[in-house]
């Protein structure tokens, strides 16, 4: 978090507004910036399309609405009487929404590309000069053998000079890992016992002596296990040496060459890829071979399918239990209170209906990130913790899109809907056009409920609870209590869940922007609140996370294009329904918006973003050589934490 910031009652509001985009990237990395930029992107798009939609489409929908509708219903296209003249206006607005959204997206993506290239140029060593090798052959599974494979007269690059700085084969360290985790827990207990706040009662001497003795014993156990692992690596013991490793070169040029080459005829051997951040590597995922990883991945896909098919009826059943009709029938007292309240406030039953439906859906979906994250970390071979978040953002958005945006369609039955669409692909347009516009009022409540969710997240209640737990019950000092209470739950409050939820809200906003223009007001408020909330949390409150270099933005761009596809299909069906035929000219005009959508998709995806152009790579290498700033070379080497000797240099062993 940035230093030299003055704290006040309204710092959570003022500080995010004062920070520039460059300062955001320096403070939270390109992935954190991607979340904030996605909120800014949605705010810009909605502010651009909201005035025309509200000024033009709102009065049109009101003017041609069916009789006996409430004032909200008169603003929806679902209640519009068939009117050929005004249908053409809606068809033109489909083009307007698609063009406006893609143009703003193009500008935002250009800014991302500039920041992506800057990020690639400033990647610190050893990540900037290292390659990750998977499926390493048995004869190369030692540090020395892997190093000699690339350099020396017999090396594959045929260079006598030292082009390889280091090589590291991943170790299987089951016993060492257990000893290391036990030592870490003891060190945590020692810190809690010795870092108590002023005035707190001191920990009894016998407890300190027991902890100190335990630290010595466990440190010695770790040292013995480390020596055993080192001997196993020197002897190429396959029980210890895993089929993965890291090779750090002397220059980024050699790394780039290694990433582009195929080393053996068997494509499954010595597969080279760009490595994750040294502090973010999931070494457990690198210990399995290809067959075992594939088997676990298949099990993971089966689990995801199981969650999908079992979650759908559960959500629909729970939503049915929380309807106002069910509550009236089950609780007579509630029925009497609602009838009495409706006489004074006629709008209250409808408001309560929306709140109950939204709250029930939110409650069940709150558990979804934890379930998906567990499946991803357990079954899928993710090489980095941040990659698990990236996968979560993709799958969480997919599940939210189905269970929230398409919840009315699923209400008639997932299997029934799927069979109808499979028998007649045009059925998907009719289903969307029939059910989604009728549910716009539900999404009003859902969007407004999102404001409360953002405000609750800003409080950081789980972190606050743990902080006071350590302050009150462990008598810890302020700094120690804060250290022990961090970080937040990575499943529910990680970048993956937050990006997935932001993409869902973007979907609701764009899909209903012309069906029910009033939702744009609630959506703009949501993205403004979210920008301030996460601008404060990511930059000033939470710890900085390892960075993937903007992969979340790339995924968000794909999701926006998918949202626009869904929007065009919806409006095509709605306009065709107004003309009672799928061959209506306004519907064809709306469907034609796929042409500019595809053109902009092709344009945006044509830019190279994964690697630096060679000219910029050479300039970056020269800048590293002449730069006097050494902060780019302070990252730790690629080595499992339990294998590092530094853990044995605990000051507590000599301080007591």
Buried (B, 14 or more C-beta within 10 A) or exposed (E): EEEEEEEEEEBBBEBBEEBEEEEBBEBBBBBBBBBBBBBBBBBBBBBBBBEBBBEBBBEBBBEBBEEEBEEBBBBBBBBBEEBEEBBBBBBBBBBBBBBBBBBBBEEBBEBBBEBBBBBBBBBBBBBBBBBBBBBBBEEBBBBEBBBBBBBBEEBBBEBEEEBBBBBBBBBBBEBBBBBBEBBBEBBEBBBBBBBBBEEEEEBEEEEBEEBBEBBBEBBEBBBEBBEBBBEBBEEBBEEBBBBBBBBBBBBBBBBBBBEEEEBEEEEEBBBBEBBBBBEBBBBBBBBBEBEEBEEBEEBBEEBBEEBBEEBBEEBBEBBEEBBBEEBBEEEEEBBEEBEEEBEEEEEEBBEBBBBBBBBBBBEBBEEBBBBBBEBBBEBBBBBBBBBBBBBBBBBBBBBBBBBBBBBBBBBEBBEEBEEBBEEEEEBBBBBBBBBBBBBBBBBBBBBBBBBEBBEEBBEBEEBEEBBEBBBEEBBBBEEBBBBBBBEBEBBBBBBBBBBBBBBBBBBBBBBBBBBBBBBBBBBBBBBBBBBBBBBBBBBBBBEEBBBBBBBBBBBBBBBBBBBBBBBBBBBBBBBBBBBEEBEBEBBBBBBBBBEBBEEBBEEBEEEEBEBBEEEBBEEBBEEBEEEEEEEBEEBEBBBBBBBBEEBEEBEBEEEB
